Amino acid sequence: MKFASLKGPTRDGRLLLVTPDLTQAVETSHLAPTMQYALEHWDELWRPLVEQYEALEAGAEPRAFDFQAALAAGKIGPPLPRAYQWLDGSAYLSHVERVRRARNDKVPESFYTDPLMYQGGADHMLGARDPIRVLSEDWGVDLEAEVGCIVGDVPMGATPAEASKAVRLVTLINDVSYRKLIPGELAKGFGFVNGKGYNTLSPVAVTPDELGGTWDGGKLHLRMVCHVRGQWFGNPDAGVDATFSLFDLISHAAKTRELKAGTLIGTGTISNHDKATGYACIMEKRLVEQVELGAAKEEFLRFGDTVKIDMFDHRGDTIFGAIEQTVEKYPL
């Protein structure tokens, strides 16, 4: 199944089912008013939701409407408008290695066996067409294209195999970062707050069965296609060079506590060792330029700049819908 959310009337929106080709949608209010409600009642709602999804796909749902028109009109919010918890890993150590290399440092051996992870703000997610609003373009505004999963309840101490059973939905994430604010925060030794903006989610989140064989072992074996300022920026393969799977990251997060339904977990920036695949964040490209050219050339995002993040199946059709955002000045 593919899910989305209409904006309003509350901050949790209204849950939608969306056809596989992302053309038609229908509200699920008689079954589940919101995504969070569906996640908390997943087992009992699964069959009724599948039946409605099949009716929608067959053109037999009388309340169906044009999903693309609603998306273009700004009526579609993130599939999960706010999460009880957002946990971001760093599964692609080629990204970490480049960061360390740029400052003549090495990745500690423990990073290859013990995942990096931080807990970020989850009180509000951006829709795929919502702007990235900032007070200053001098913050070093950057995209970070990731794969994420939304889980049901996960018991404390869950193994990766047990964690795999808790994955309800897979989505794309733009983990917006403010690169020039991060160093000062990290120097305090207490993690990110101001260095991270709101996360953006793709228009739809999908159940793993929709992904077929491309979803394997907690990794999504497809390319993350990124454009910056209207130009191709990269298409790294999310299934390549990942030291940790999403199952590993869920298990790591649940080491000392239960995870509740609606927890969102990200892979961290998609990154391949092969530089020909390009990049999924500006910082990584700048670090490579710094090492190879002696100075970074690529600029961080400024007002009016655009980003586009998408992922396609073997037929060339978008799976999650594109994240398309413009950087704007926050109105005071």
Backbone as numpy.savetxt, mean C-alpha at the origin, in Angstrom:
# Nx Ny Nz CAx CAy CAz Cx Cy Cz
-12.80 -11.56 -4.56 -13.63 -10.37 -4.56 -12.76 -9.12 -4.56
-13.31 -8.05 -5.06 -12.65 -6.76 -5.03 -13.55 -5.79 -4.26
-12.93 -5.05 -3.33 -13.67 -4.15 -2.46 -13.16 -2.73 -2.61
-14.06 -1.78 -2.41 -13.72 -0.36 -2.36 -14.63 0.28 -1.32
-14.46 1.59 -1.13 -15.33 2.32 -0.21 -15.72 3.66 -0.81
-17.00 3.96 -0.73 -17.48 5.30 -1.05 -17.16 6.23 0.10
-16.87 7.48 -0.20 -16.64 8.46 0.86 -17.97 8.80 1.56
-17.90 9.02 2.89 -19.06 9.45 3.66 -20.08 8.35 3.88
-21.12 8.62 4.66 -21.35 9.88 5.41 -20.50 9.97 6.66
-19.89 8.86 7.11 -18.99 8.89 8.25 -17.56 8.71 7.75
-16.62 8.80 8.65 -15.21 8.66 8.27 -14.87 7.25 7.81
-15.72 6.28 8.10 -15.46 4.91 7.70 -16.06 4.57 6.34
-16.74 5.52 5.71 -17.25 5.32 4.36 -18.31 4.25 4.27
-18.59 3.82 3.03 -19.59 2.77 2.74 -18.94 1.72 1.85
-19.03 0.49 2.28 -18.35 -0.60 1.58 -18.99 -0.90 0.24
-18.13 -1.18 -0.75 -18.56 -1.53 -2.10 -17.93 -2.85 -2.52
-18.63 -3.59 -3.35 -18.05 -4.65 -4.15 -17.85 -4.11 -5.56
-16.75 -4.48 -6.19 -16.39 -3.96 -7.51 -16.10 -5.12 -8.44
-16.55 -5.02 -9.68 -16.32 -6.09 -10.66 -14.82 -6.25 -10.92
-14.40 -7.44 -11.39 -12.97 -7.67 -11.64 -12.34 -6.65 -12.58
-13.11 -6.13 -13.55 -12.55 -5.15 -14.48 -12.69 -3.71 -13.98
-13.17 -3.55 -12.76 -13.28 -2.24 -12.10 -14.23 -1.28 -12.82
-15.25 -1.82 -13.47 -16.19 -0.95 -14.17 -17.49 -0.70 -13.41
-17.95 -1.70 -12.63 -19.21 -1.59 -11.93 -19.01 -1.85 -10.43
-19.87 -1.22 -9.63 -19.79 -1.40 -8.18 -21.18 -1.37 -7.59
-21.28 -1.89 -6.37 -22.56 -1.88 -5.67 -22.28 -1.81 -4.17
-23.14 -1.11 -3.45 -23.00 -1.03 -2.00 -23.42 -2.36 -1.36
-22.79 -2.65 -0.23 -23.08 -3.89 0.49 -23.77 -3.60 1.82
-24.48 -2.48 1.90 -25.00 -1.98 3.17 -25.90 -2.97 3.89
-26.63 -3.82 3.15 -27.52 -4.78 3.79 -26.76 -5.94 4.44
-25.46 -6.06 4.05 -24.61 -7.11 4.62 -23.54 -6.52 5.55
-22.80 -5.56 5.03 -21.69 -4.95 5.77 -21.62 -3.47 5.40
-21.91 -2.59 6.33 -21.91 -1.17 6.00 -20.53 -0.60 5.73
-19.50 -1.15 6.36 -18.14 -0.64 6.21 -17.16 -1.79 6.07
-15.97 -1.45 5.60 -14.92 -2.46 5.49 -14.56 -3.04 6.85
-14.47 -2.19 7.86 -14.11 -2.70 9.18 -15.14 -3.70 9.68
-16.40 -3.42 9.43 -17.46 -4.35 9.85 -17.28 -5.69 9.14
-17.00 -5.64 7.85 -16.81 -6.88 7.10 -15.63 -7.67 7.64
-14.55 -7.00 7.99 -13.37 -7.68 8.50 -13.65 -8.35 9.84
-14.48 -7.72 10.65 -14.77 -8.27 11.97 -15.80 -9.40 11.93
-16.51 -9.54 10.79 -17.52 -10.59 10.64 -17.25 -11.41 9.38
-15.98 -11.58 9.06 -15.55 -12.14 7.77 -16.13 -13.52 7.51
-16.02 -14.42 8.44 -16.43 -15.80 8.19 -17.93 -15.91 7.92
-18.73 -15.19 8.67 -20.18 -15.28 8.48 -20.65 -14.52 7.25
-19.88 -13.53 6.80 -20.28 -12.72 5.65 -19.71 -13.22 4.33
-18.76 -14.13 4.39 -18.06 -14.54 3.17 -19.01 -15.04 2.09
-19.86 -16.00 2.41 -20.74 -16.57 1.40 -21.74 -15.55 0.86
-22.44 -14.76 1.72 -23.35 -13.75 1.18 -22.64 -12.71 0.30
-21.42 -12.33 0.67 -20.68 -11.36 -0.14 -20.29 -11.97 -1.49
-19.87 -13.23 -1.49 -19.54 -13.90 -2.74 -20.76 -13.95 -3.66
-21.91 -14.25 -3.09 -23.14 -14.32 -3.90 -23.47 -12.96 -4.52
-23.32 -11.88 -3.74 -23.57 -10.56 -4.30 -22.52 -10.19 -5.35
-21.28 -10.59 -5.11 -20.21 -10.33 -6.06 -20.47 -11.03 -7.38
-20.92 -12.27 -7.32 -21.22 -13.02 -8.53 -22.40 -12.42 -9.28
-23.39 -11.93 -8.55 -24.53 -11.26 -9.19 -24.08 -9.98 -9.88
-23.20 -9.23 -9.22 -22.67 -8.00 -9.81 -21.90 -8.30 -11.08
-21.05 -9.33 -11.04 -20.24 -9.69 -12.19 -21.11 -10.18 -13.35
-22.25 -10.80 -13.03 -23.15 -11.32 -14.06 -24.10 -10.26 -14.61
-24.01 -9.04 -14.07 -24.90 -7.97 -14.52 -26.30 -8.09 -13.96
-26.45 -8.83 -12.87 -27.78 -9.07 -12.28 -27.99 -8.29 -10.99
-27.17 -7.27 -10.74 -27.32 -6.45 -9.54 -27.96 -5.12 -9.92
-29.25 -4.91 -9.58 -29.97 -3.72 -10.05 -29.45 -2.40 -9.50
-28.71 -2.43 -8.40 -28.23 -1.19 -7.80 -26.79 -0.85 -8.22
-26.29 -1.54 -9.22 -24.92 -1.31 -9.67 -24.78 0.08 -10.29
-23.58 0.65 -10.16 -23.30 1.96 -10.76 -21.89 1.96 -11.35
-21.59 2.98 -12.12 -20.32 3.09 -12.84 -19.20 3.44 -11.86
-18.33 2.48 -11.61 -17.26 2.69 -10.63 -16.24 3.72 -11.12
-15.88 3.65 -12.40 -14.87 4.57 -12.92 -15.36 6.01 -12.89
-16.64 6.22 -13.14 -17.20 7.58 -13.07 -17.14 8.11 -11.64
-17.46 7.24 -10.69 -17.39 7.65 -9.28 -15.96 7.94 -8.87
-15.02 7.16 -9.36 -13.61 7.37 -9.05 -13.13 8.70 -9.62
-13.49 8.97 -10.86 -13.09 10.23 -11.51 -13.70 11.44 -10.82
-14.87 11.25 -10.23 -15.56 12.35 -9.56 -15.08 12.56 -8.12
-14.11 11.75 -7.69 -13.57 11.90 -6.35 -14.44 11.33 -5.25
-15.37 10.45 -5.62 -16.30 9.89 -4.63 -15.78 8.62 -3.96
-14.70 8.06 -4.50 -14.16 6.82 -3.97 -13.01 7.12 -3.02
-13.13 6.63 -1.80 -12.07 6.77 -0.83 -11.18 5.55 -0.81
-10.34 5.41 0.19 -9.52 4.20 0.31 -10.40 3.02 0.71
-10.05 1.79 0.31 -10.86 0.63 0.70 -11.06 0.53 2.21
-10.00 0.83 2.96 -10.07 0.87 4.42 -9.76 2.31 4.84
-10.80 3.12 5.10 -10.59 4.55 5.35 -9.73 4.87 6.57
-9.79 4.03 7.58 -8.90 4.19 8.73 -8.69 2.82 9.35
-7.48 2.59 9.80 -7.13 1.28 10.32 -6.81 1.39 11.80
-7.08 0.33 12.53 -6.73 0.32 13.94 -5.22 0.31 14.13
-4.50 -0.18 13.12 -3.05 -0.27 13.25 -2.41 -0.33 11.87
-1.30 0.40 11.70 -0.52 0.38 10.47 0.92 0.03 10.84
1.41 -1.08 10.29 2.76 -1.56 10.56 3.50 -1.72 9.24
4.62 -1.05 9.11 5.36 -1.06 7.85 6.70 -1.74 8.03
6.96 -2.74 7.21 8.22 -3.45 7.25 9.20 -2.89 6.24
10.31 -3.58 6.09 11.29 -3.25 5.06 11.81 -4.57 4.50
10.98 -5.17 3.64 11.26 -6.51 3.15 12.34 -6.55 2.08
12.55 -5.42 1.39 13.46 -5.39 0.25 14.78 -4.76 0.70
15.72 -5.60 1.06 16.96 -5.10 1.65 17.89 -4.46 0.62
17.58 -4.60 -0.67 18.34 -3.84 -1.67 18.12 -2.34 -1.43
16.93 -1.99 -0.97 16.62 -0.59 -0.62 17.48 -0.16 0.58
17.51 -1.00 1.61 18.28 -0.67 2.81 19.77 -0.64 2.51
20.23 -1.58 1.69 21.65 -1.64 1.33 22.10 -0.36 0.63
21.24 0.17 -0.26 21.61 1.40 -0.97 21.65 2.59 -0.03
20.73 2.62 0.93 20.74 3.70 1.92 22.04 3.65 2.71
22.42 2.46 3.15 23.63 2.31 3.96 24.89 2.60 3.14
24.90 2.14 1.89 26.09 2.33 1.05 26.37 3.81 0.82
25.30 4.59 0.69 25.45 6.02 0.43 26.14 6.74 1.58
26.08 6.14 2.78 26.77 6.76 3.92 27.93 5.88 4.40
28.45 5.07 3.45 29.63 4.23 3.71 29.41 3.31 4.91
28.25 2.71 4.95 27.90 1.82 6.04 27.41 0.50 5.45
27.35 -0.53 6.27 26.86 -1.84 5.84 25.59 -2.20 6.59
24.82 -3.07 5.98 23.61 -3.57 6.62 24.00 -4.60 7.68
23.57 -4.43 8.93 23.88 -5.42 9.96 23.34 -6.80 9.58
24.07 -7.84 9.91 23.66 -9.20 9.56 22.29 -9.55 10.12
21.94 -8.98 11.26 20.64 -9.29 11.88 19.46 -8.87 11.01
19.67 -7.86 10.15 18.58 -7.36 9.30 18.10 -8.43 8.32
18.94 -9.43 8.04 18.59 -10.48 7.08 17.78 -11.60 7.72
17.66 -11.57 9.03 16.89 -12.61 9.73 15.80 -12.05 10.62
15.93 -10.78 11.00 14.97 -10.15 11.91 14.42 -8.90 11.22
13.16 -8.91 10.78 12.64 -7.82 9.94 12.66 -6.46 10.63
12.92 -5.43 9.84 12.72 -4.06 10.27 11.23 -3.75 10.22
10.73 -3.00 11.18 9.31 -2.63 11.18 9.09 -1.43 12.10
8.21 -0.54 11.68 7.80 0.56 12.54 6.27 0.66 12.54
5.74 1.30 13.57 4.30 1.51 13.67 4.01 2.97 13.32
3.14 3.19 12.33 2.84 4.54 11.89 1.40 4.94 12.14
1.06 6.14 11.72 -0.30 6.66 11.90 -1.28 5.97 10.97
-2.46 5.62 11.51 -3.45 4.89 10.72 -4.85 5.48 10.88
-4.95 6.67 11.49 -6.26 7.25 11.77 -6.97 7.75 10.52
-6.23 7.87 9.42 -6.82 8.37 8.17 -5.98 7.90 7.01
-6.64 7.33 6.00 -5.97 6.94 4.76 -6.48 7.84 3.63
-5.65 8.07 2.65 -6.06 8.86 1.48 -6.61 7.94 0.40
-7.61 8.45 -0.33 -8.09 7.76 -1.51 -7.11 7.91 -2.65
-7.24 7.05 -3.65 -6.25 6.99 -4.73 -6.17 8.25 -5.58
-7.20 9.08 -5.55 -7.19 10.33 -6.32 -7.07 11.56 -5.42
-6.92 11.35 -4.12 -6.78 12.48 -3.21 -5.39 13.10 -3.35
-5.29 14.43 -3.24 -3.97 15.06 -3.35 -3.11 14.80 -2.12
-1.81 14.93 -2.31 -0.86 14.92 -1.20 -0.68 16.36 -0.77
-1.24 16.74 0.36 -1.20 18.13 0.80 -0.13 18.32 1.87
0.73 19.29 1.66 1.81 19.58 2.60 1.92 21.08 2.79
2.46 21.48 3.93 2.66 22.91 4.18 3.85 23.44 3.41
4.87 22.59 3.21 6.09 23.05 2.55 6.62 21.98 1.60
6.95 22.39 0.39 7.56 21.45 -0.55 9.02 21.20 -0.21
9.54 21.95 0.75 10.92 21.76 1.19 11.07 20.62 2.19
9.98 19.91 2.48 10.04 18.75 3.37 10.70 17.54 2.70
10.88 17.60 1.40 11.44 16.45 0.68 10.38 15.40 0.44
9.29 15.79 -0.23 8.14 14.92 -0.42 8.49 13.77 -1.37
8.19 12.54 -0.95 8.57 11.37 -1.73 7.45 10.34 -1.71
7.35 9.58 -2.78 6.47 8.41 -2.82 7.23 7.21 -2.29
6.50 6.22 -1.82 7.04 4.89 -1.54 5.98 3.89 -1.93
6.18 3.22 -3.06 5.20 2.26 -3.57 5.41 0.91 -2.92
4.36 0.40 -2.30 4.44 -0.84 -1.54 3.25 -1.74 -1.85
3.39 -3.00 -1.50 2.26 -3.93 -1.42 1.89 -4.04 0.05
0.60 -4.08 0.33 0.15 -4.22 1.71 -0.93 -5.27 1.82
-1.13 -5.76 3.02 -2.24 -6.67 3.26 -3.02 -6.22 4.48
-4.30 -6.52 4.47 -5.20 -6.24 5.58 -5.59 -7.58 6.17
-5.41 -7.72 7.47 -5.60 -9.02 8.10 -6.84 -9.07 8.98
-7.27 -10.30 9.25 -8.25 -10.54 10.28 -7.52 -10.68 11.61
-8.17 -11.23 12.61 -7.52 -11.42 13.91 -6.34 -12.39 13.78
-5.22 -12.03 14.40 -4.02 -12.86 14.39 -3.62 -13.12 15.84
-3.44 -14.38 16.23 -3.06 -14.67 17.61 -1.60 -14.31 17.89
-1.31 -14.00 19.13 0.07 -13.76 19.53 0.92 -15.00 19.25
2.11 -14.76 18.75 3.03 -15.86 18.47 2.73 -16.63 17.21
1.87 -16.10 16.33 1.52 -16.80 15.09 2.76 -17.04 14.24
2.89 -18.22 13.69 3.95 -18.54 12.74 3.61 -17.93 11.38
4.57 -17.84 10.46 4.23 -17.37 9.11 3.12 -18.20 8.47
3.12 -19.52 8.68 2.06 -20.37 8.11 0.71 -20.02 8.71
0.68 -19.78 10.01 -0.57 -19.39 10.65 -0.98 -17.99 10.21
0.00 -17.11 10.04 -0.29 -15.75 9.60 -0.91 -15.74 8.20
-0.52 -16.68 7.37 -1.04 -16.73 6.00 -2.55 -16.88 5.97
-3.10 -17.55 6.96 -4.55 -17.77 7.01 -5.31 -16.52 7.42
-4.60 -15.52 7.93 -5.26 -14.31 8.41 -5.35 -13.22 7.35
-4.68 -13.39 6.21 -4.71 -12.35 5.17 -6.09 -12.32 4.52
-6.75 -11.20 4.64 -8.08 -11.03 4.06 -8.02 -10.33 2.70
-7.18 -9.31 2.61 -7.14 -8.49 1.41 -5.72 -8.04 1.12
-5.45 -7.80 -0.16 -4.17 -7.26 -0.62 -4.44 -5.94 -1.32
-3.58 -4.97 -1.12 -3.77 -3.64 -1.71 -2.43 -3.03 -2.05
-2.43 -1.94 -2.79 -1.23 -1.15 -3.03 -1.23 0.05 -2.10
-0.05 0.50 -1.73 0.10 1.61 -0.78 1.12 2.60 -1.32
0.81 3.88 -1.21 1.82 4.93 -1.35 2.10 5.45 0.05
3.21 5.02 0.61 3.61 5.44 1.96 4.38 6.75 1.82
3.66 7.86 1.84 4.25 9.18 1.60 5.26 9.51 2.70
6.45 9.92 2.27 7.54 10.22 3.21 8.08 11.62 2.98
8.54 12.24 4.06 9.14 13.58 4.01 10.63 13.43 4.35
11.44 13.26 3.31 12.81 12.82 3.47 13.69 13.80 4.26
13.40 15.08 4.15 14.25 16.05 4.83 13.89 16.22 6.30
12.77 15.62 6.71 12.40 15.65 8.12 12.84 14.39 8.85
13.06 13.31 8.10 13.35 12.01 8.72 14.68 11.98 9.47
15.78 12.51 8.92 17.06 12.39 9.64 17.02 12.96 11.05
16.41 14.12 11.22 16.32 14.74 12.53 15.52 13.90 13.51
14.47 13.25 13.01 13.68 12.38 13.88 14.45 11.13 14.27
15.09 10.51 13.30 15.83 9.29 13.59 16.99 9.55 14.55
17.56 10.75 14.47 18.66 11.10 15.36 18.23 11.11 16.82
16.94 11.30 17.06 16.42 11.26 18.42 16.31 9.83 18.95
16.38 8.85 18.04 16.32 7.45 18.45 14.96 6.96 18.84
13.90 7.61 18.31 12.56 7.24 18.74 11.58 7.09 17.59
12.06 6.95 16.36 11.18 6.58 15.24 10.54 7.74 14.51
9.67 7.37 13.53 9.01 8.34 12.66 7.75 8.91 13.29
7.53 10.19 13.09 6.22 10.82 13.30 6.02 11.86 12.21
6.78 12.96 12.29 6.63 14.02 11.30 7.18 13.63 9.94
8.05 12.65 9.88 8.65 12.26 8.61 7.75 11.45 7.71
6.54 11.14 8.18 5.60 10.36 7.39 4.27 11.10 7.27
3.70 11.07 6.05 2.38 11.65 5.83 1.31 10.58 5.88
0.11 10.94 5.41 -0.96 9.95 5.30 -0.60 8.91 4.25
-0.94 7.66 4.51 -0.83 6.63 3.49 -1.95 6.78 2.47
-1.66 6.41 1.24 -2.67 6.33 0.19 -2.85 4.88 -0.20
-4.11 4.45 -0.34 -4.39 3.08 -0.78 -4.94 3.10 -2.20
-4.72 2.02 -2.92 -5.26 1.87 -4.27 -6.78 1.88 -4.23
-7.44 2.15 -5.36 -8.91 2.22 -5.36 -9.60 0.99 -4.81
-9.04 -0.20 -5.06 -9.65 -1.42 -4.55 -8.62 -2.25 -3.80
-9.13 -3.06 -2.89 -8.36 -4.12 -2.24 -8.97 -5.44 -2.68
-8.15 -6.47 -2.86 -8.65 -7.71 -3.45 -8.34 -8.89 -2.54
-9.20 -9.88 -2.58 -8.95 -11.11 -1.85 -7.84 -11.89 -2.57
-7.00 -12.61 -1.83 -5.87 -13.30 -2.46 -6.25 -14.24 -3.60
-7.45 -14.85 -3.55 -7.84 -15.77 -4.62 -7.95 -15.08 -5.97
-8.18 -13.76 -5.97 -8.26 -13.00 -7.22 -6.90 -12.90 -7.91
-5.83 -13.13 -7.17 -4.48 -12.94 -7.69 -3.89 -14.19 -8.31
-4.57 -15.32 -8.13 -4.10 -16.57 -8.73 -2.70 -16.92 -8.30
-1.91 -17.45 -9.24 -0.56 -17.89 -8.95 0.43 -16.78 -8.71
0.04 -15.53 -8.99 0.96 -14.42 -8.73 1.10 -14.14 -7.24
0.13 -14.62 -6.44 0.22 -14.53 -4.98 0.75 -15.86 -4.48
2.01 -15.87 -4.09 2.67 -17.12 -3.74 3.59 -16.91 -2.56
3.32 -17.62 -1.47 4.18 -17.55 -0.30 4.20 -16.21 0.39
3.12 -15.45 0.24 3.08 -14.13 0.88 3.79 -13.06 0.10
4.11 -13.36 -1.16 4.73 -12.37 -2.06 3.87 -12.24 -3.31
3.78 -11.03 -3.83 3.00 -10.77 -5.04 3.97 -10.65 -6.20
3.95 -11.62 -7.09 4.93 -11.71 -8.17 4.46 -10.94 -9.40
4.40 -9.63 -9.24 4.01 -8.73 -10.32 4.83 -7.44 -10.19
4.85 -6.67 -11.26 5.65 -5.45 -11.26 4.85 -4.25 -10.74
5.52 -3.44 -9.94 4.94 -2.20 -9.43 5.36 -1.08 -10.38
4.42 -0.59 -11.18 4.74 0.39 -12.22 4.54 1.80 -11.66
5.62 2.57 -11.65 5.60 3.91 -11.06 5.94 4.98 -12.10
5.18 6.04 -12.08 5.46 7.22 -12.90 5.57 8.44 -11.97
6.54 9.29 -12.26 6.73 10.52 -11.49 6.80 11.68 -12.48
6.00 12.68 -12.23 5.92 13.86 -13.11 5.61 13.46 -14.55
4.78 12.42 -14.71 4.36 11.98 -16.03 5.36 11.12 -16.77
6.49 10.81 -16.14 7.53 10.01 -16.78 7.70 8.67 -16.06
8.02 7.63 -16.84 8.28 6.33 -16.25 9.40 6.45 -15.23
9.21 5.86 -14.07 10.18 5.95 -13.00 10.72 4.58 -12.59
9.89 3.54 -12.76 10.34 2.22 -12.41 9.24 1.19 -12.49
9.64 -0.09 -12.60 8.68 -1.19 -12.53 9.32 -2.40 -11.84
9.82 -2.21 -10.63 10.43 -3.34 -9.91 9.41 -4.44 -9.65
9.88 -5.67 -9.66 9.04 -6.84 -9.44 8.90 -7.06 -7.94
7.66 -7.04 -7.46 7.41 -7.18 -6.02 7.70 -8.59 -5.53
7.82 -9.55 -6.44 8.10 -10.92 -6.03 9.58 -11.28 -6.04
10.42 -10.32 -6.41 11.85 -10.55 -6.53 12.59 -9.76 -5.45
13.63 -10.37 -4.89 14.53 -9.70 -3.95 13.88 -9.33 -2.63
12.75 -9.93 -2.31 12.12 -9.69 -1.01 12.71 -10.68 0.00
13.43 -10.18 0.98 14.02 -11.04 2.00 12.93 -11.65 2.89
11.86 -10.88 3.09 10.75 -11.33 3.93 9.44 -11.24 3.17
8.57 -12.20 3.38 7.23 -12.18 2.80 6.29 -11.43 3.74
5.10 -11.14 3.26 4.10 -10.53 4.14 3.73 -11.48 5.26
3.78 -12.79 5.01 3.52 -13.75 6.09 4.57 -13.60 7.20
5.83 -13.43 6.79 6.90 -13.22 7.77 6.67 -11.95 8.57
6.26 -10.89 7.88 6.06 -9.60 8.55 4.89 -9.65 9.53
3.81 -10.33 9.14 2.66 -10.49 10.06 3.11 -11.25 11.30
3.84 -12.33 11.09 4.33 -13.14 12.21 5.23 -12.31 13.12
6.10 -11.52 12.54 6.98 -10.66 13.33 6.17 -9.68 14.17
5.16 -9.07 13.55 4.34 -8.08 14.26 3.57 -8.71 15.41
3.24 -10.00 15.28 2.42 -10.68 16.29 3.28 -11.39 17.34
4.56 -11.13 17.36 5.45 -11.83 18.28 5.03 -11.67 19.74
4.63 -10.45 20.13 4.34 -10.18 21.54 2.92 -9.71 21.79
2.06 -9.73 20.77 0.69 -9.24 20.93 -0.19 -9.82 19.84
-1.47 -9.82 20.09 -2.43 -10.17 19.05 -2.57 -9.00 18.09
-2.89 -9.30 16.84 -3.25 -8.27 15.86 -4.75 -8.36 15.64
-5.42 -7.25 15.68 -6.87 -7.24 15.53 -7.27 -7.03 14.07
-8.45 -7.52 13.74 -8.97 -7.39 12.38 -8.94 -5.93 11.94
-8.41 -5.70 10.76 -8.29 -4.34 10.25 -6.88 -3.80 10.34
-5.94 -4.59 10.85 -4.54 -4.17 10.86 -3.99 -4.20 9.43
-3.28 -3.14 9.07 -2.68 -2.99 7.74 -1.18 -3.15 7.87
-0.59 -4.02 7.05 0.84 -4.29 7.10 1.43 -4.10 5.70
2.53 -3.35 5.62 3.17 -3.06 4.34 4.53 -3.72 4.20
4.93 -3.91 2.96 6.22 -4.56 2.66 7.40 -3.62 2.78
7.14 -2.31 2.79 8.21 -1.35 2.57 8.41 -1.15 1.07
9.22 -0.18 0.72 9.43 0.19 -0.69 9.87 -1.01 -1.53
9.17 -1.25 -2.63 9.56 -2.31 -3.55 10.89 -1.92 -4.20
11.84 -2.86 -4.19 13.17 -2.55 -4.70 13.81 -3.82 -5.24
14.43 -3.72 -6.41 15.18 -4.83 -7.00 16.66 -4.48 -7.07
17.51 -5.49 -6.97 18.95 -5.27 -7.14 19.28 -4.79 -8.55
18.49 -5.23 -9.52 18.70 -4.83 -10.91 18.22 -3.40 -11.10
19.17 -2.48 -11.29 18.81 -1.06 -11.42 18.03 -0.76 -12.69
18.06 -1.68 -13.66 17.31 -1.46 -14.90 15.80 -1.43 -14.66
15.35 -1.99 -13.52 13.92 -1.97 -13.21 13.47 -0.62 -12.67
14.40 0.29 -12.45 14.03 1.60 -11.93 13.73 1.55 -10.44
12.89 2.49 -10.00 12.72 2.69 -8.57 11.25 2.91 -8.21
10.96 2.72 -6.92 9.62 2.95 -6.40 9.61 4.07 -5.37
10.75 4.73 -5.22 10.80 5.96 -4.41 11.96 6.81 -4.92
11.84 8.12 -4.74 12.85 9.05 -5.26 14.15 8.94 -4.47
14.04 8.75 -3.17 15.24 8.69 -2.34 16.21 7.62 -2.82
15.69 6.46 -3.19 16.59 5.38 -3.61 17.34 5.76 -4.88
16.64 6.39 -5.83 17.32 6.83 -7.05 18.39 7.86 -6.72
18.09 8.77 -5.82 19.06 9.79 -5.41 20.30 9.16 -4.78
20.10 8.10 -3.99 21.23 7.44 -3.34 22.13 6.76 -4.36
21.53 6.13 -5.37 22.32 5.51 -6.43 23.09 6.58 -7.20
22.44 7.70 -7.50 23.11 8.80 -8.21 24.27 9.35 -7.37
24.05 9.43 -6.07 25.10 9.95 -5.18 26.35 9.09 -5.23
26.15 7.76 -5.26 27.28 6.84 -5.30 27.94 6.83 -6.68
27.12 6.80 -7.75 27.65 6.62 -9.09 28.07 7.92 -9.77
27.38 9.02 -9.44 27.64 10.29 -10.11 28.31 11.33 -9.20
28.34 11.02 -7.92 28.94 11.96 -6.98 27.96 12.95 -6.39
26.75 13.02 -6.97 25.72 13.94 -6.47 24.36 13.46 -6.94
23.35 13.69 -6.12 21.98 13.32 -6.47 21.41 14.32 -7.47
20.75 13.81 -8.50 20.18 14.66 -9.55 18.65 14.75 -9.45
18.00 13.63 -9.13 16.53 13.59 -9.10 16.01 14.45 -7.95
15.05 15.31 -8.25 14.47 16.19 -7.24 13.32 15.51 -6.53
13.13 15.86 -5.27 11.92 15.41 -4.57 10.72 16.14 -5.15
9.52 15.69 -4.77 8.29 16.22 -5.34 8.03 17.65 -4.88
7.52 18.44 -5.80 7.14 19.82 -5.50 5.68 20.05 -5.87
5.15 21.21 -5.46 3.75 21.51 -5.74 3.48 21.37 -7.24
2.40 20.66 -7.56 2.02 20.43 -8.94 2.57 19.15 -9.53
3.56 18.55 -8.88 4.11 17.29 -9.38 3.13 16.15 -9.15
3.21 15.14 -10.01 2.28 14.01 -9.95 3.03 12.70 -9.75
2.32 11.74 -9.15 2.81 10.37 -9.06 1.69 9.43 -9.49
2.08 8.32 -10.08 1.11 7.29 -10.47 1.72 5.94 -10.15
0.95 5.11 -9.46 1.39 3.78 -9.04 0.33 2.78 -9.47
0.74 1.71 -10.15 -0.24 0.74 -10.67 0.42 -0.64 -10.75
-0.42 -1.64 -10.91 0.05 -3.02 -11.07 -0.90 -3.74 -12.01
-0.33 -4.52 -12.96 -1.12 -5.11 -14.03 -0.99 -6.63 -14.04
-2.07 -7.29 -14.50 -2.04 -8.74 -14.62 -1.39 -9.15 -15.94
-1.39 -10.44 -16.25 -0.69 -10.93 -17.44 -1.35 -10.47 -18.73
-2.60 -10.00 -18.63 -3.29 -9.46 -19.82 -3.04 -7.98 -20.01
-2.38 -7.36 -19.03 -2.15 -5.92 -19.10 -3.26 -5.10 -18.47
-4.16 -5.75 -17.74 -5.26 -5.04 -17.08 -4.87 -4.68 -15.65
-5.27 -3.48 -15.23 -4.98 -3.07 -13.86 -5.74 -3.96 -12.89
-5.09 -4.31 -11.79 -5.69 -5.20 -10.79 -6.36 -4.40 -9.68
-5.64 -3.40 -9.17 -6.11 -2.63 -8.02 -6.62 -1.25 -8.40
-6.46 -0.87 -9.67 -6.68 0.52 -10.05 -5.46 1.33 -9.69
-5.29 2.46 -10.35 -4.08 3.27 -10.17 -4.24 4.26 -9.03
-3.15 4.44 -8.30 -3.01 5.58 -7.40 -2.48 6.73 -8.25
-3.22 7.82 -8.32 -2.81 8.99 -9.10 -2.99 10.22 -8.23
-1.87 10.84 -7.86 -1.92 11.96 -6.92 -1.09 13.15 -7.39
-1.50 14.33 -6.94 -0.78 15.55 -7.20 -0.40 16.18 -5.86
0.79 16.73 -5.79 1.22 17.41 -4.57 0.64 18.81 -4.55
-0.01 19.18 -3.47 -0.64 20.49 -3.33 -0.23 21.13 -2.01
-0.32 22.45 -1.97 -0.06 23.18 -0.72 -1.27 23.05 0.19
-1.03 22.69 1.43 -2.10 22.57 2.41 -2.71 23.93 2.68
-4.03 24.09 2.54 -4.66 25.41 2.72 -4.73 25.81 4.19
-4.28 26.99 4.49 -4.34 27.51 5.86 -5.52 28.46 6.01
